[in-house]
């Protein structure tokens, strides 16, 4: 069984700093693997531990620093990794990102049975790329997955949580599963795993390898564009409640409950 | 005449439209009216409400017209009885191919989130997720959809344009407010049924079992008062003040909210989380105790009708989103409130 895991390197959003001009200060920004994508790796490894003949390939798109993230996934138990990296890829929106990933997967990992992704990335929060990728590859998807019970060459059994509804779903392969809950079995790489990962080969793929025209990728090729970005401004001028504020808060509560 | 399409979500059981449908229609109506002020030739828009379902309840149709629809298209087929993302997206695209739209607004519900990216990918166009504001603006002699969304964990707002039609966006429930106007009864000439030419059967995905769990969205449904706690209630040791918040809430029949940090630290369960990655609430009264006002939290509570913030830091961001502020230690205020109510 061949599993492909899509991962994204993201800025650590708990530690965002801003320049004086209200731009993101990227100079000292720490990067990490998107948390939910790490869960996807954990699920892949747990499937590999349970069944024979499972191969895990990791794919990512981003700058060359993403190699660090890919090495980490190799240390966690992935077998090989591909980095889609090209200066012309930068600025791609979710649609173009999905298009590049779909091309990379079709060309280099075409025998896949299951694609695993995180539900969303912490820096974008859109949850669109996995669904778009499934559409481009012409496969069925299950999103908001909280547990993967079984996976073989023909079927994947998962549970999905949609608000207050939990669905147990059987999906035929090839398919895409987006997870939003950590896997019970989490692998913590040991020193030996990191050493092994250092020796693994990471394939770097650019736009020419995928026969992509510069016009159809990156900022230029993306159907959406950022018109302006800003830090939200103050919206209200709060009235201060002074000495008798307890009484006033209670009055508000009583009024609403009437 | 340019066209704004609104994707409506139909409840599978009663065949009525979900509330978010009306919120989006009312927003579209407001956008359309604002566009008339733009001094360009093509500043008129029609709002097309589009529902995919085999059956649709007529009350909902009337309500859709009253919320803002100019036309209602019912895409009808037996294959649309049960939701399937592939069937729904291809069916929508079949309709679209003979009835193109300039703008499409989708609800960012579970259904919308998986169907919208498929539709826009099929149409080779973009999609802006979880918008908190939609405007029609003039750019390069054209009227375009300007869709604003929080990004980078809500630390940044980005206004995004689409270079291609249809220009598409998703909007979470409770982001906009539904407004119903009087509607004449003779809307039948503006209601169209579209029967699918190429209906599909779902393949590849089988729901074996479905069950309900009382969580998240339902917890805050129709909440009148929400008392929310942030890290300002943390003593550094235990849950003491979160427990006090719970007892205060039960005294006055309020729901309890919490910030992401509080939930991450297991001081409150996930079900209580309000914000970008939690629930959105539009309570009549929202009281924030010891909440600093991170944007990802504000995104989930700012639509509440009256907001009181209690924070010891007079410069706390939360005050910028509040109607009333109390500069005091939130822990003390909770103690005082409990004492007062015990009297």
Interface residues (C-beta under 8 A of the other chain):
Chain A: X11 X13 X14 X16 X24 X93 X94 X95 X98 X122 X123 X124 X125 X126 X127 X128 X129 X131 X132 X134 X135 X136 X139 X140 X141 X142 X143 X144 X157 X161 X162 X163 X164 X165 X166 X167 X168 X169 X170 X171 X172 X175 X222 X223 X224 X225 X226 X227 X228 X229 X230 X231 X232 X234 X235 X236 X238 X239 X240 X241 X245 X246 X247 X248 X249 X250 X252 X253 X256 X257
Chain B: X85 X86 X89 X110 X113 X114 X116 X117 X118 X120 X121 X122 X124 X125 X126 X127 X128 X129 X130 X139 X146 X150 X151 X152 X153 X155 X156 X157 X158 X159 X160 X161 X162 X163 X164 X203 X204 X205 X206 X207 X208 X209 X210 X211 X212 X213 X214 X215 X216 X217 X218 X224 X225 X252 X253 X254 X276 X277 X284 X285 X287 X295 X302 X306 X307 X308 X309 X319 X320 X321 X322 X323 X324 X325 X326 X327 X328 X333 X336 X337 X340 X341
